[in-house]
Amino acid sequence: MDLELKGRAVLVTGGSKGIGLACARAFLDEGARVAIVSRDRANLETAAAQLPTVKTIVADLTGAEDAARMAQEAQRALGPIDVLVNSAGAAKRYPPDELNAQAWHAAMDAKYFTYIHAMDAVLPSMRSRRRGAVVNIIGTGGKVATPIHLPGGAANSALMLASVGLASVYGKFGVRINAINPGATMTGRIREALALEAKAKGVAVNKVLEDGQSQVPLGRYADPADIARVALFLASDLAAYVTGAIIPMDGGLNPII
């Protein structure tokens, strides 16, 4: 199926690895022109070796000024941005007894404000052209409270509200804003978590993985490409009447509305 994304200018934050990298690859496969953003130059170089035609931009999106520079650099390279995929930032996990004000602020800076700053930098141009799509990748921790991920979960909840609210505001300008809620996805980050859990329990990593996947109704954790395919749809004109949606992708693990 032709998603009619050929030639579109796509900006992917957090695009050097994990879900963001999978999204960048998927858009390139559809013929889009893609720029990826990370604050880690080495990660960008590794990604660019896999995706030779991608444009790389180093930026720290916890700062609004860097986000504005990112948008300007992307537009110089690609032209006006048609699609923004936000996949940057990961909030640190804390045991409940280690929570303090700094932990809550750090989570908002790492996850919430990276997305907000990127949207602030791109949405005005989309509004003036009366077209554009934003896809925010937001973990299910925003819906299901996890004791060791409360600050990050709170940031995710705030992002979901902001996504839906901004969708309501920008819809009349032809701009659609949607979000995806991935559950456990086989990225480097989850592999590190599996290794740590296995070490703590004194068991093999495969045992921890099997136990975790056995709880998922679909029987497995997501592959990053699974998430990327839904991002493609939401960014395409096939989803022209979809905005303000929050799409769960946890394999049915959390049966909540």
C-alpha positions in Angstrom: 0.0 0.0 0.0 1.3 3.4 -1.0 1.1 5.7 2.0 2.0 8.7 -0.2 4.9 9.8 2.0 7.4 10.0 -0.8 9.2 13.3 -0.7 7.7 14.4 2.6 10.1 16.1 5.0 10.2 14.1 8.3 12.0 15.1 11.5 12.5 12.3 14.1 13.8 13.3 17.5 15.6 10.5 19.4 16.1 9.0 15.9 19.6 7.5 16.5 18.4 4.3 18.2 15.5 2.2 19.3 12.0 3.2 18.2 13.1 6.5 16.8 15.7 4.7 14.5 13.0 2.3 13.4 10.7 5.2 12.5 13.5 6.9 10.6 14.2 3.7 8.6 10.5 3.2 7.9 10.0 6.7 6.6 13.1 6.4 4.4 11.7 3.1 3.0 8.6 5.0 2.0 10.6 7.6 0.1 10.5 10.4 2.6 13.4 12.7 3.3 14.4 12.3 6.9 16.4 14.1 9.6 17.2 12.5 12.9 18.1 14.2 16.1 20.1 13.2 19.2 22.3 14.9 21.7 24.9 12.1 21.2 27.0 12.6 18.1 28.4 9.1 18.3 24.9 7.5 18.3 24.1 9.7 15.3 27.2 8.5 13.4 26.3 4.9 14.1 22.7 5.5 12.8 23.9 7.3 9.7 26.1 4.3 8.9 22.9 2.3 8.7 20.9 5.0 6.9 23.3 6.8 4.6 20.7 9.2 3.2 19.6 10.5 6.6 20.4 14.0 7.8 21.8 14.1 11.3 21.4 16.9 13.8 23.0 17.2 17.2 20.7 18.9 19.7 19.7 18.8 23.4 16.0 19.3 23.4 15.8 20.0 27.1 16.5 23.5 26.0 14.0 25.5 23.9 16.8 27.4 22.1 18.5 24.2 20.9 15.1 22.9 19.8 14.6 26.1 17.7 18.0 25.7 16.2 17.2 22.0 15.4 14.1 23.0 13.5 15.9 25.7 11.5 18.7 23.2 10.6 16.2 20.6 9.6 14.2 23.0 7.4 17.4 24.2 5.7 18.2 20.6 4.8 14.8 19.2 4.0 12.5 22.2 3.5 9.4 22.8 5.6 8.7 19.9 8.0 5.7 17.8 7.1 6.0 15.3 9.9 7.5 15.4 13.4 8.0 12.1 15.2 9.0 12.6 18.9 10.9 9.7 20.4 13.6 11.5 22.4 14.2 11.5 26.1 14.0 8.8 28.8 13.3 9.5 32.4 15.4 7.8 35.0 13.8 5.2 37.3 13.9 5.7 41.0 13.0 3.5 44.0 10.1 5.3 45.8 12.2 6.1 48.9 14.7 7.9 46.7 12.2 10.3 45.2 12.8 14.0 45.8 12.1 17.3 44.0 15.1 16.9 41.8 13.9 13.5 40.5 10.5 14.9 39.5 12.0 18.0 37.8 14.6 15.8 36.0 11.9 13.5 34.6 9.9 16.5 33.2 13.0 17.9 31.6 14.1 14.6 30.1 10.7 13.5 28.7 8.0 16.2 28.8 9.9 19.3 27.8 11.9 17.6 25.1 8.6 16.9 23.3 7.1 20.3 24.1 10.2 22.2 22.9 10.2 20.2 19.6 6.6 20.8 19.0 6.9 24.5 19.8 9.7 24.7 17.2 7.8 23.0 14.4 4.1 23.7 14.9 4.1 27.4 13.9 5.4 26.5 10.4 2.8 23.7 10.1 0.1 26.1 11.1 1.1 28.7 8.6 1.1 26.1 5.8 -2.1 24.6 7.1 -0.7 21.0 7.0 1.4 18.7 9.1 1.4 15.7 11.4 2.9 15.1 14.7 3.3 11.6 16.2 4.4 11.5 19.9 5.8 8.2 21.2 4.8 8.1 24.8 5.2 5.1 27.1 2.4 3.3 28.8 3.8 4.4 32.1 1.6 7.5 31.7 -1.5 5.3 32.2 -0.2 2.6 34.5 1.6 3.7 37.7 4.8 1.8 38.3 6.4 2.4 41.7 9.9 2.7 40.3 8.8 5.0 37.4 6.6 7.5 39.0 8.3 10.7 37.8 8.6 9.4 34.2 5.1 8.1 34.3 3.9 11.6 35.4 5.8 13.2 32.5 4.1 10.7 30.1 0.7 11.5 31.5 1.3 15.2 31.0 2.5 14.6 27.4 -0.7 12.7 26.6 -2.8 15.5 27.9 -0.7 18.0 25.9 -1.0 15.9 22.8 -4.7 15.7 22.9 -5.1 19.4 23.9 -2.8 20.6 21.1 -4.7 18.3 18.6 -7.9 20.2 19.5 -6.2 23.6 19.1 -4.4 22.8 15.8 -7.0 20.7 14.0 -8.6 23.8 12.5 -5.2 24.7 10.9 -4.9 21.3 9.2 -2.4 19.9 11.7 -3.0 16.5 13.2 -1.4 15.4 16.5 -1.5 11.8 17.7 0.4 9.6 20.1 1.4 6.0 20.5 1.7 4.2 23.8 4.2 1.4 23.4 4.6 -1.2 26.1 7.7 -3.2 26.5 9.6 -3.0 23.2 12.8 -4.8 22.3 15.2 -1.9 22.3 18.7 -1.6 23.8 17.1 0.0 26.9 14.8 -3.0 27.7 17.7 -5.4 27.0 19.7 -3.5 29.7 16.7 -3.7 32.1 16.3 -7.5 31.4 20.0 -8.0 32.2 19.8 -6.1 35.4 16.7 -8.0 36.5 18.3 -11.3 35.6 21.4 -10.4 37.7 19.2 -9.4 40.7 17.3 -12.7 40.5 20.2 -14.9 39.8 18.7 -16.3 36.6 19.3 -16.3 32.9 18.3 -13.3 30.8 16.2 -15.6 28.6 14.2 -16.7 31.6 13.4 -13.1 32.6 12.4 -12.4 28.9 10.2 -15.5 28.7 8.5 -14.7 32.0 7.8 -11.2 30.9 6.5 -12.1 27.4 4.3 -14.9 28.9 2.2 -12.1 30.6 1.5 -10.4 27.3 -1.7 -11.7 25.6 -0.1 -11.5 22.1 2.8 -13.6 23.5 5.7 -11.3 22.8 7.2 -7.9 23.4 7.0 -5.4 20.5 9.6 -5.0 17.9 10.5 -1.3 17.2 9.3 -1.9 13.6 5.8 -2.6 15.0 5.7 0.9 16.5 7.2 2.5 13.4 4.5 1.0 11.1 1.7 2.7 13.2 3.7 5.9 13.2 3.7 5.7 9.4 0.0 5.3 9.3 -0.7 8.2 11.7 1.6 10.5 9.7 0.1 9.6 6.3 -3.0 11.0 4.7 -4.7 7.6 5.2 -5.2 8.9 8.7 -6.5 12.2 7.5 -9.4 12.1 10.0 -7.4 10.9 13.0 -6.2 13.4 15.5 -6.1 13.6 19.3 -5.8 9.8 19.4 -3.7 7.8 21.9 -2.9 4.4 20.4 -2.1 1.6 22.9 0.6 -0.8 21.7 1.3 -3.1 24.7 0.1 -6.4 23.2 -3.1 -6.3 25.3 -1.2 -6.4 28.6 -3.1 -3.5 30.2 -6.9 -3.9 29.6 -7.7 -0.2 30.2 -9.6 2.4 28.3 
